[in-house]
């Protein structure tokens, strides 16, 4: 199989890949027998998001299946291949070839499986509709020439688009960034555990939505119309940790993401994550991660280069 009509990297054996510097986006629905093999990999990153059927992807010595909702990312420069999984009736998926923004690396790192492959699994409750809309917007924006308004949606028969202009590329990459945030965010979300009281789940959602807010046991209890003592007992009994411990863990996760993906100062991250002082933040962060915040950021930067 070759991607007929796509820009190609010259003299590459196997199936062609788009050259670096472009953003190429498409949507395919392939039947058994479809497959791509690139012995030298690609000079760009490849993002795939499955909407139906089953696909199979490999990168170096690492392989994975992909079902509805799974985002699989293949880094550049490593032999890869993909196609309809054996026994599946089809594989429907969106794909994007592009350069990855540096800020994306920390979001993908927890999902690395080796050889430059990253697998973000689908999760129940994931905002599939919004992700699908982001891909559609990406396909439409890639064709924008800068004249008039960008198309709201792609045409029904539009399958592949190349973003040549700077504006079209940046719009397409911004939509892909939204996809990454939505998929990684949903994969990080706590599972909807059967038997957990809806009031406890509601408090978990409040903490996850804004861990840096000045939450207290009383304010969280008030949000679900319980007394502080009743709420604390219920939360601890069902989740195995106190509300304040859960809040501290959420604040530490939030702080770690800010250290990984922004250049905000440690003092600003401390305040944005809800810690009383930078000194307290440094102490609890070191206890949890084994490194102070500055050293943690430096280590993440080294890994991402």
C-alpha positions as CSV (number, residue, x, y, z in Angstrom):
1,X,0.0,0.0,0.0
2,X,1.3,3.5,-0.8
3,X,-0.3,6.8,0.2
4,X,-0.9,7.9,-3.4
5,X,-0.9,11.7,-3.8
6,X,0.9,12.5,-0.6
7,X,4.2,14.3,-0.6
8,X,7.0,11.8,-0.2
9,X,10.4,11.5,1.3
10,X,12.7,10.7,-1.6
11,X,14.7,7.4,-1.8
12,X,13.1,5.9,1.3
13,X,12.6,2.1,1.0
14,X,9.2,0.7,1.8
15,X,6.1,2.9,1.9
16,X,6.7,6.7,1.6
17,X,6.4,9.1,4.5
18,X,5.7,12.8,4.3
19,X,8.9,14.9,4.5
20,X,9.7,16.8,7.8
21,X,8.3,20.2,8.3
22,X,4.8,19.5,6.9
23,X,1.6,18.8,8.8
24,X,-0.4,16.0,7.0
25,X,-3.7,14.8,8.4
26,X,-6.1,12.2,7.1
27,X,-8.8,9.8,8.0
28,X,-9.0,6.2,6.7
29,X,-11.3,3.3,7.0
30,X,-9.3,0.3,5.7
31,X,-10.1,-3.4,5.2
32,X,-8.1,-6.6,5.8
33,X,-4.9,-6.6,3.8
34,X,-4.1,-2.9,4.4
35,X,-0.6,-2.3,5.7
36,X,2.3,0.1,5.7
37,X,5.9,-0.7,6.3
38,X,8.7,1.9,6.7
39,X,12.1,0.2,7.4
40,X,13.6,3.6,8.1
41,X,10.6,5.0,10.0
42,X,9.6,8.5,9.3
43,X,11.3,11.9,9.7
44,X,8.2,13.2,11.4
45,X,6.0,12.0,14.3
46,X,2.9,9.9,13.5
47,X,-0.2,10.2,15.6
48,X,-3.1,7.7,15.1
49,X,-6.5,7.7,16.9
50,X,-8.8,4.8,16.3
51,X,-12.5,5.3,15.9
52,X,-13.6,1.8,14.9
53,X,-12.4,-1.7,14.2
54,X,-8.9,-2.7,15.2
55,X,-5.4,-1.8,14.1
56,X,-2.0,-3.1,14.8
57,X,1.1,-0.9,15.1
58,X,4.8,-1.7,15.7
59,X,7.8,0.5,16.3
60,X,11.2,-1.2,16.4
61,X,10.7,-4.2,18.6
62,X,7.5,-2.8,20.3
63,X,4.0,-3.5,19.1
64,X,0.4,-2.8,20.2
65,X,-3.1,-3.2,19.1
66,X,-5.4,-0.2,18.8
67,X,-9.2,-0.1,19.4
68,X,-11.7,2.7,19.5
69,X,-10.5,5.6,21.6
70,X,-6.8,4.5,21.6
71,X,-4.2,7.1,20.7
72,X,-0.9,5.6,19.5
73,X,2.1,7.8,18.7
74,X,5.2,6.8,16.9
75,X,8.3,8.9,17.2
76,X,10.6,9.6,14.2
77,X,13.6,7.6,13.1
78,X,12.6,4.1,14.1
79,X,11.4,1.4,11.8
80,X,7.6,1.1,12.0
81,X,4.6,-0.5,10.4
82,X,0.9,-0.6,10.9
83,X,-2.3,-2.1,9.4
84,X,-5.6,-3.8,10.1
85,X,-5.2,-6.2,12.9
86,X,-5.4,-9.9,11.9
87,X,-9.0,-11.1,12.3
88,X,-10.5,-7.6,12.4
89,X,-13.0,-6.6,9.7
90,X,-11.7,-3.1,9.3
91,X,-9.6,-0.3,10.9
92,X,-11.1,3.2,11.0
93,X,-8.7,5.9,12.2
94,X,-7.4,9.4,12.1
95,X,-3.7,10.0,11.5
96,X,-1.4,13.0,11.5
97,X,2.3,13.3,10.4
98,X,4.0,16.3,11.9
99,X,6.7,17.6,14.1
100,X,5.9,17.4,17.8
101,X,5.9,20.6,19.9
102,X,8.4,20.3,22.8
103,X,5.6,20.9,25.3
104,X,3.9,17.6,24.2
105,X,6.8,15.4,25.3
106,X,6.0,15.4,29.1
107,X,2.3,14.6,28.3
108,X,3.3,11.6,26.3
109,X,6.2,10.4,28.5
110,X,4.0,8.4,31.0
111,X,2.7,6.4,28.1
112,X,6.0,5.3,26.5
113,X,6.2,1.6,25.8
114,X,9.7,1.6,24.3
115,X,11.4,2.3,20.9
116,X,9.6,5.7,20.6
117,X,6.1,4.3,20.8
118,X,3.5,5.9,23.1
119,X,0.1,4.3,23.8
120,X,-2.6,6.4,25.5
121,X,-5.4,3.9,26.1
122,X,-9.1,4.8,25.6
123,X,-11.0,5.3,28.8
124,X,-14.7,5.2,29.7
125,X,-16.2,8.7,29.7
126,X,-13.6,10.0,27.4
127,X,-14.8,13.0,25.4
128,X,-14.8,11.2,22.0
129,X,-17.1,13.7,20.4
130,X,-14.9,16.6,21.1
131,X,-11.8,14.6,20.0
132,X,-13.5,13.7,16.7
133,X,-14.4,17.4,16.2
134,X,-10.8,18.4,16.8
135,X,-9.6,16.1,14.1
136,X,-12.3,17.3,11.8
137,X,-11.2,20.9,12.5
138,X,-7.6,19.9,11.9
139,X,-8.5,18.5,8.4
140,X,-10.5,21.6,7.5
141,X,-7.9,24.1,8.9
142,X,-5.0,22.3,7.0
143,X,-6.6,23.5,3.7
144,X,-7.0,27.1,4.8
145,X,-5.1,29.5,2.5
146,X,-5.6,32.6,4.7
147,X,-8.3,34.0,2.4
148,X,-11.7,34.4,4.0
149,X,-12.8,32.4,7.1
150,X,-11.4,28.9,7.7
151,X,-13.9,26.2,6.8
152,X,-16.0,25.1,9.8
153,X,-15.9,21.4,8.9
154,X,-14.3,19.3,6.2
155,X,-16.4,18.0,3.3
156,X,-17.7,14.5,3.6
157,X,-15.3,13.2,0.9
158,X,-12.2,15.0,2.2
159,X,-9.8,12.3,3.4
160,X,-6.3,13.8,3.4
161,X,-5.0,17.4,3.7
162,X,-1.5,19.0,3.7
163,X,-1.0,22.2,5.7
164,X,1.5,24.2,3.6
165,X,1.1,27.7,5.0
166,X,2.4,28.7,8.4
167,X,-1.1,29.7,9.6
168,X,-2.7,26.4,8.5
169,X,0.1,24.4,10.2
170,X,-0.2,26.2,13.5
171,X,-4.0,25.9,13.5
172,X,-3.7,22.2,12.7
173,X,-1.1,21.7,15.5
174,X,-3.3,23.6,18.0
175,X,-6.1,21.2,17.2
176,X,-3.8,18.2,17.7
177,X,-2.6,19.7,21.0
178,X,-6.3,19.7,22.1
179,X,-6.5,16.0,21.2
180,X,-3.4,15.2,23.3
181,X,-4.8,17.1,26.3
182,X,-8.2,15.4,26.1
183,X,-6.8,11.9,25.6
184,X,-4.0,12.1,28.2
185,X,-6.3,14.0,30.6
186,X,-9.0,11.3,30.4
187,X,-6.5,8.5,30.8
188,X,-5.2,10.1,34.0
189,X,-8.7,10.5,35.4
190,X,-9.6,8.3,38.3
191,X,-11.7,5.3,37.3
192,X,-15.4,5.3,38.0
193,X,-15.3,2.7,40.7
194,X,-18.4,0.8,41.2
195,X,-19.9,1.3,44.7
196,X,-18.3,4.7,45.3
197,X,-20.8,7.1,46.7
198,X,-21.8,9.8,44.2
199,X,-21.0,12.5,46.7
200,X,-17.4,11.2,47.0
201,X,-17.1,11.1,43.2
202,X,-18.4,14.6,43.1
203,X,-15.6,15.8,45.5
204,X,-13.0,13.9,43.5
205,X,-14.2,15.8,40.4
206,X,-14.0,19.1,42.2
207,X,-10.4,18.4,43.4
208,X,-9.3,17.3,39.9
209,X,-10.9,20.3,38.2
210,X,-9.0,22.8,40.4
211,X,-6.5,21.3,42.8
212,X,-5.0,24.7,43.6
213,X,-8.3,26.1,44.9
214,X,-8.4,26.8,48.7
215,X,-10.3,23.6,49.5
216,X,-10.9,22.5,53.1
217,X,-12.7,19.6,54.6
218,X,-15.5,22.0,55.4
219,X,-15.8,23.5,51.9
220,X,-15.7,20.1,50.3
221,X,-18.3,18.7,52.7
222,X,-20.5,21.8,52.1
223,X,-20.3,21.1,48.3
224,X,-22.1,17.7,48.9
225,X,-24.3,18.8,51.8
226,X,-22.6,16.7,54.5
227,X,-21.2,17.6,57.8
228,X,-17.4,17.7,57.8
229,X,-17.1,14.7,60.1
230,X,-19.6,12.6,58.1
231,X,-17.9,13.6,54.8
232,X,-14.4,12.9,56.0
233,X,-15.4,9.5,57.4
234,X,-17.3,8.5,54.2
235,X,-14.4,9.7,51.9
236,X,-11.7,7.9,53.9
237,X,-13.7,4.7,54.2
238,X,-14.5,4.5,50.5
239,X,-11.1,5.6,49.0
240,X,-8.7,4.5,51.7
241,X,-7.2,8.0,52.3
242,X,-8.4,11.2,53.8
243,X,-9.7,14.1,51.8
244,X,-6.7,16.2,52.6
245,X,-4.3,13.5,51.6
246,X,-6.2,13.1,48.3
247,X,-6.0,16.9,47.8
248,X,-2.3,17.0,48.5
249,X,-1.6,14.2,46.0
250,X,-3.7,16.1,43.4
251,X,-1.8,19.3,44.0
252,X,1.5,17.4,43.6
253,X,0.4,15.9,40.3
254,X,-0.7,19.4,39.1
255,X,2.7,20.9,40.2
256,X,4.6,18.1,38.4
257,X,2.7,18.8,35.2
258,X,3.5,22.5,35.4
259,X,7.2,21.8,36.0
260,X,7.2,19.4,33.0
261,X,5.3,21.6,30.6
262,X,5.9,25.2,31.5
263,X,8.7,27.6,32.4
264,X,6.8,29.1,35.3
265,X,9.0,29.8,38.4
266,X,8.9,27.3,41.3
267,X,7.3,30.0,43.4
268,X,4.5,30.6,40.9
269,X,3.9,26.9,40.5
270,X,3.7,26.5,44.3
271,X,1.0,29.2,44.5
272,X,-0.9,27.9,41.5
273,X,-0.9,24.4,43.0
274,X,-2.4,25.5,46.3
275,X,0.6,25.2,48.6
276,X,0.9,27.6,51.5
277,X,4.5,28.6,50.8
278,X,7.4,27.7,48.5
279,X,9.2,26.2,51.5
280,X,6.3,23.8,52.2
281,X,6.0,23.0,48.6
282,X,9.7,22.1,48.2
283,X,9.6,19.9,51.3
284,X,6.5,17.8,50.3
285,X,7.5,17.6,46.7
286,X,10.9,16.2,47.6
287,X,9.2,13.7,49.9
288,X,6.9,12.5,47.2
289,X,9.2,12.5,44.1
290,X,12.6,12.1,45.7
291,X,13.8,15.4,44.1
292,X,13.2,19.1,44.8
293,X,11.1,20.8,42.1
294,X,14.1,22.4,40.3
295,X,15.9,19.2,40.0
296,X,12.8,17.4,38.9
297,X,12.3,19.9,36.1
298,X,15.9,19.6,35.0
299,X,15.6,15.8,34.8
300,X,12.5,16.1,32.8
301,X,14.2,18.5,30.4
302,X,17.1,16.1,29.9
303,X,14.8,13.2,29.2
304,X,12.7,15.2,26.7
305,X,15.8,16.3,24.6
